[in-house]
Amino acid sequence: MAHVILWEFRPRAGKEKEFEAVYGPAGDWASLFRRSPDFLGTELLRDRSDPSRYLTLDRWRSRESFEDFRHYHASEYESLDARCSSLTEQEAPLGAYETREP
């Protein structure tokens, strides 16, 4: 079972490419998360019907592994979050989900 965290974003006009570079699977957030062996990857999705809307899906081995990561890397997480705030007009957490393996 994996833990998936879903966020919705609307980048500032003219910042879309920079936003995609920072929030994509090879971006700054994924680089930070890769410090944990329990990080499974990030996906960045762009809404076809509303191109100003993006979703990110961050996958972790478990909720506990993500919480441990946030605890031990809180200052780096907060610093990156503050630096990225200029890229977005809106961001909202949409929930945390558990996957069920067959």
FIFILO-214381 format. One line per field, with one value per residue: y, z, x of N, C-alpha, C in turn; residue in three letters. Coordinates in pm, 1 decimal. Atoms other than C-alpha are relative to their C-alpha. Layout:
! FIFILO-214381
n.y	[Y|...]
n.z	[Z|...]
n.x	[X|...]
ca.y	[Y|...]
ca.z	[Z|...]
ca.x	[X|...]
c.y	[Y|...]
c.z	[Z|...]
c.x	[X|...]
residu	[ALA|...]
***
This chain:
! FIFILO-214381
n.y	[-116.8|-125.3|-122.7|-97.5|-132.5|-69.8|-145.9|-75.8|-126.7|-91.6|-85.3|-139.4|-19.4|-18.9|82.1|140.5|84.0|9.9|85.0|138.5|45.5|16.7|96.2|122.6|117.4|-23.9|-134.4|-25.5|75.6|141.8|12.6|-0.2|123.1|115.6|23.7|114.2|122.0|36.2|-80.9|83.4|-80.4|-111.0|-24.2|-132.5|10.5|-127.1|18.9|-29.7|-92.9|-123.5|9.3|-71.3|85.5|113.8|86.7|81.0|122.2|41.6|136.4|43.6|139.0|-0.5|-129.4|-18.6|-39.0|-141.2|-78.9|0.0|-89.3|-138.4|-32.0|-10.9|-96.7|-110.5|-130.4|0.2|0.2|-134.1|-92.5|19.6|-45.2|-146.8|-42.4|32.6|-70.7|-102.6|63.9|41.2|-85.4|80.4|139.9|58.8|144.7|68.4|119.0|106.3|122.4|127.3|89.4|141.3|88.9|123.3]
n.z	[0.0|7.2|-46.5|108.6|-40.6|118.9|-12.1|117.1|14.4|112.6|8.1|42.5|144.5|41.2|-82.8|20.8|29.0|-122.5|-88.3|46.1|-29.2|-144.6|-55.5|79.2|-55.2|-13.9|-55.6|-133.3|-104.0|10.9|-46.5|-145.9|-46.2|27.2|-115.0|-72.0|80.2|3.4|100.9|118.3|120.8|16.3|131.9|19.9|99.9|42.8|40.6|142.1|19.1|-70.2|-3.5|-112.9|-118.2|-7.5|-118.1|-28.1|-76.9|-63.6|-50.3|-107.7|-40.9|-105.3|-63.8|-102.0|62.4|35.7|-123.1|-47.9|88.0|-33.1|-130.4|6.7|103.4|-10.5|39.5|146.2|58.2|-16.4|80.8|139.8|11.1|1.6|126.5|109.5|-12.2|104.3|127.4|5.1|-47.0|-88.6|-23.8|-96.7|-16.5|34.1|-82.7|-5.7|37.7|-7.3|113.0|-33.6|95.0|24.0]
n.x	[84.7|-75.8|64.4|-3.6|44.2|48.8|9.5|44.1|-72.7|18.7|-119.0|15.8|-14.1|-138.1|-88.8|35.9|-117.6|-78.8|79.5|-13.5|-136.0|-17.1|95.1|1.2|-67.7|-143.8|-10.7|-55.1|72.7|-36.7|-139.0|4.1|63.7|-87.3|-89.0|57.8|13.3|141.6|67.8|20.6|7.4|93.9|57.8|58.3|106.2|59.3|139.4|17.5|111.2|-33.8|-146.0|-60.2|17.5|-92.6|3.1|-118.4|20.1|-125.0|17.3|-88.6|26.4|102.7|25.8|-102.8|-127.1|12.1|-2.1|-138.8|-74.8|37.5|-58.1|-145.8|-39.8|96.4|-54.4|-17.4|134.3|56.5|-79.2|38.8|138.5|-1.6|-59.7|92.4|127.5|10.7|35.3|140.3|110.0|84.2|-35.8|91.9|-9.8|125.1|14.7|-100.2|69.5|-73.0|25.7|18.3|-68.4|79.8]
ca.y	[0.0|342.9|687.5|948.5|1321.6|1527.9|1906.5|2151.5|2456.1|2756.9|2913.0|3288.7|3405.7|3388.5|3153.0|2826.3|2694.4|2774.8|2617.3|2299.7|2282.0|2315.4|2091.3|1825.5|1479.1|1611.9|1940.4|2091.5|1927.9|1580.3|1640.1|1726.4|1427.8|1190.0|1234.3|968.7|610.1|589.0|850.1|672.9|963.8|1272.3|1329.8|1669.6|1681.4|1973.2|1998.5|1978.2|2169.5|2433.6|2470.3|2703.9|2418.0|2158.8|1864.0|1702.7|1347.4|1265.3|895.7|757.7|404.4|497.4|788.9|737.8|763.9|1098.6|1227.4|1122.3|1301.0|1620.9|1606.5|1556.4|1793.5|2060.5|2354.2|2255.4|2190.9|2528.9|2710.8|2558.8|2624.7|2992.1|3022.7|2866.3|3083.6|3347.4|3092.7|3029.2|3224.1|2939.1|2608.0|2372.8|2027.6|1789.6|1503.9|1207.5|865.4|506.4|277.9|-82.5|-333.1|-630.9]
ca.z	[0.0|-96.7|36.8|-228.2|-157.8|-407.6|-454.0|-691.2|-823.7|-1043.6|-1150.9|-1193.7|-1552.0|-1725.1|-1461.1|-1606.0|-1742.2|-1421.0|-1219.2|-1431.6|-1386.5|-1006.6|-948.0|-1213.8|-1160.2|-1201.9|-1020.1|-690.5|-487.5|-619.6|-555.9|-195.2|-152.9|-303.7|13.2|151.1|27.6|88.3|-175.0|-479.2|-721.1|-829.4|-1119.7|-1253.6|-1442.2|-1646.3|-1697.7|-2070.4|-2032.5|-1800.7|-1881.0|-1584.7|-1344.6|-1240.3|-1001.4|-832.1|-699.0|-453.8|-377.4|-58.7|77.7|372.8|555.2|832.6|593.3|463.9|816.3|920.6|618.5|699.9|1058.2|975.2|676.4|804.0|752.3|392.8|315.9|453.2|277.4|-60.5|-1.9|70.2|-238.2|-459.1|-332.2|-596.1|-871.2|-780.8|-749.1|-571.9|-412.5|-223.6|-73.7|-214.8|20.7|106.1|-29.5|19.3|-279.3|-263.6|-424.3|-591.5]
ca.x	[0.0|138.8|51.6|-37.3|-65.8|-265.0|-233.2|-399.5|-209.0|-267.2|63.5|96.7|59.9|395.9|541.9|405.3|737.1|922.9|640.1|657.1|1035.0|1011.1|708.1|770.2|922.0|1278.1|1213.6|1317.2|1039.9|1116.4|1488.1|1413.9|1182.8|1442.5|1645.8|1412.4|1439.0|1062.4|976.8|829.2|790.7|599.9|363.6|264.7|-66.1|-200.6|-575.7|-656.6|-984.2|-832.1|-458.9|-405.4|-487.4|-228.4|-228.8|68.6|68.7|347.1|387.8|540.5|571.9|349.0|192.9|445.5|740.4|609.4|548.2|899.2|1041.1|847.9|972.0|1340.4|1346.9|1107.6|1342.3|1429.8|1062.8|953.0|1235.7|1148.2|778.8|850.9|1072.8|803.5|519.7|597.8|522.0|158.8|-163.2|-335.6|-245.2|-469.1|-423.4|-684.9|-617.2|-401.1|-490.9|-387.6|-347.2|-456.1|-225.6|-397.1]
c.y	[124.3|115.5|104.2|131.7|78.9|148.8|57.8|134.7|78.3|91.4|143.5|8.1|32.1|-83.1|-149.6|-89.5|-17.5|-88.8|-147.3|-55.9|-29.8|-113.5|-132.8|-111.2|14.5|134.0|4.1|-78.7|-147.5|-21.9|-0.3|-131.9|-122.4|-21.8|-116.7|-121.8|-45.7|85.0|-81.5|79.7|105.0|1.4|141.0|-11.7|138.2|-29.1|41.0|101.5|134.7|1.9|79.3|-80.8|-121.6|-81.0|-63.4|-120.0|-42.3|-135.2|-35.3|-144.5|-8.1|142.3|31.3|44.2|145.7|87.6|5.6|95.0|146.0|43.6|27.8|102.8|123.2|132.1|9.0|8.1|140.8|103.1|-10.7|48.1|152.5|52.2|-19.6|78.8|106.6|-58.7|-25.3|108.9|-72.7|-137.8|-52.7|-150.0|-63.1|-130.9|-93.2|-131.6|-119.6|-82.4|-141.4|-83.3|-125.7|-121.6]
c.z	[0.0|48.3|-110.3|49.7|-126.2|30.2|-131.0|1.1|-119.1|-1.9|-38.0|-151.1|-33.3|76.6|-24.2|-22.3|123.9|101.5|-37.9|31.4|148.4|55.4|-76.0|62.2|15.0|66.8|142.3|110.1|-3.0|47.5|152.4|52.2|-19.9|108.5|84.0|-90.7|-13.6|-96.9|-129.3|-129.7|3.3|-142.4|-0.5|-114.9|-31.9|-57.0|-146.7|-23.5|69.2|18.5|111.4|129.4|-9.9|125.8|16.6|82.6|51.9|65.3|100.5|36.8|103.1|50.0|100.7|-61.7|-43.6|124.7|59.7|-83.3|35.5|132.5|-11.9|-101.5|1.5|-48.5|-150.6|-70.4|5.5|-84.4|-147.7|-22.9|-8.6|-131.9|-116.0|5.5|-107.3|-135.3|-15.0|48.0|104.8|14.4|109.8|11.2|-29.2|75.2|-7.8|-15.6|16.8|-122.5|53.2|-107.3|-18.9|66.2]
c.x	[90.1|-87.6|17.0|-59.4|-31.1|-16.1|-50.7|72.4|-51.7|122.1|-36.1|21.2|145.6|100.2|-20.2|122.2|86.7|-71.7|17.8|139.0|19.9|-86.4|-5.1|83.2|151.6|27.3|52.8|-70.9|37.8|143.8|7.4|-56.0|88.5|104.1|-50.0|-5.5|-145.7|-81.1|-5.5|-13.9|-108.2|-51.6|-56.2|-98.6|-53.5|-137.4|-17.1|-111.1|22.6|152.3|68.1|-9.5|92.2|-30.1|137.5|-43.5|136.2|-23.5|109.1|-34.9|-112.0|-20.3|109.2|132.2|-3.9|7.5|139.5|85.2|-28.1|62.2|150.1|49.4|-90.6|57.8|21.4|-134.4|-59.3|74.0|-37.1|-142.7|-6.7|55.7|-96.0|-130.5|-18.7|-41.5|-149.0|-95.2|-81.5|61.3|-90.0|24.8|-136.6|-17.7|118.4|-74.5|91.5|-35.4|-16.7|65.4|-82.9|58.3]
residu	[MET|ALA|HIS|VAL|ILE|LEU|TRP|GLU|PHE|ARG|PRO|ARG|ALA|GLY|LYS|GLU|LYS|GLU|PHE|GLU|ALA|VAL|TYR|GLY|PRO|ALA|GLY|ASP|TRP|ALA|SER|LEU|PHE|ARG|ARG|SER|PRO|ASP|PHE|LEU|GLY|THR|GLU|LEU|LEU|ARG|ASP|ARG|SER|ASP|PRO|SER|ARG|TYR|LEU|THR|LEU|ASP|ARG|TRP|ARG|SER|ARG|GLU|SER|PHE|GLU|ASP|PHE|ARG|HIS|TYR|HIS|ALA|SER|GLU|TYR|GLU|SER|LEU|ASP|ALA|ARG|CYS|SER|SER|LEU|THR|GLU|GLN|GLU|ALA|PRO|LEU|GLY|ALA|TYR|GLU|THR|ARG|GLU|PRO]
***
